[in-house]
Amino acid sequence: MPLPSRAIKRKTFRFAPPLSPLSLLAIGFILTSCSSAELPALGFPRNVTDINDRSLNLWQGAWIAAFVVGAFTVGLILWAAFKFRRIDDDLPPQVSYHVPLELVYTVIPFLIVAVLFYFTARDESAIIKISPSTVAMHEIKVNGFQWSWQFSYKDANDATVTGTPKAPPTLYVPQGERVRLTLTASDVVHGFWVPAFMMQMQNLPGAQNQFEFTANKLGSYPGRCNILCGRNHSQMLFIVKVVTPVEYQNYVNSLKGSAA
Ligand SMILES: [Cu+2]
């Protein structure tokens, strides 16, 4: 059916672009007070542990891929919007079942997912790899319960520190030495999460999960439960304190002393 003909009035207008991507980026950095040294990390906490070191490339690569795909998509949208904008009342050629085109837009997303999957699986399996028993290791058990955490240090003959929602516990780890955490739960599923380490793993009742890390930077890093585990989930806080090996040894000795 032909479209009702009607005169199209061409309005003259000036295209005032909103903020350009570059100026948006600049405003973003000013608002987040991101320095030029931090810029390549794109908000990623660098060098806190060896886990961060490994996942930094994955993080940067994922952002670059997202920027490229985003820019390409916006470019295509703008190109189509301007090139094929309504000029007259004639219908443009109607295309359906364009097999080559449909193959292209099926294969490209598949390739994107495959590449992201490959790099994610490669880094994840390296991060959760457990060292052979010959490697020197500080072993600490991390038990989650409603509503806090228990840290048991093998170095202190399994002396245990138990936190409460009002007095969140502190997990001490030595700088530059390998630490293995064994995660368990007393009641329901909890999630051990230290945002600055870029690492989280679940505490499962009746099962053990493990991961290892070497902390590079001294400091205190907040941690929390990241699995909604019940009413007081939000109070399941803790601190990870990276201290010098000597301070760690003193702490462990003090635990042994108080347990004796
Ligand atoms: Cu929890």
Boltz pocket constraint, residues with backbone or C-beta under 6 A from the ligand:
constraints:
  - pocket:
      binder: B
      contacts: [[A, 144], [A, 145], [A, 189], [A, 190], [A, 191], [A, 225], [A, 226], [A, 227], [A, 228], [A, 229], [A, 233], [A, 236]]
      max_distance: 6.0
